[in-house]
Amino acid sequence: MKIYLFSLGAGLLVGVIYSLLQVRSPAPPLVALVGLLGILVGEQVIPVGRQLLTGTSLAAAWQKAACATHIFGLLPGHHGRAATTDSPAQDKKAS
C-alpha cells in the first residue's frame, strides 16, 4: 500500500509544480491512462506470442509470462504472494 501512497504523492507534487509553472499536463488524464495501459499490455505481446507459437494455450501463456503481475503489480492484500509459482519470491519461501 505504501507504494500507492508514494505514487499518489509524486503525482500530487508534479501537479503542484505544473500549477506553479502555469502549464497543463501533457495529455488529458484519461488519454494518458489508456496510453499507459497500452504500453503495459504491449510489453506482454512478445512473451505471450512466443508461448503461443510453442503451442501453449493463451491462459497458460498469460500465466507463464506473469502478465497479471506485470500489468497490475501486486495488489493490496497480496503481500509477499506472487502471481506465478516460478517467481523469485516463492522460490525463496520454498528454500
Order of alpha helices (4+ residues) and beta strands (2+ residues): alpha-alpha-alpha-alpha-alpha-alpha
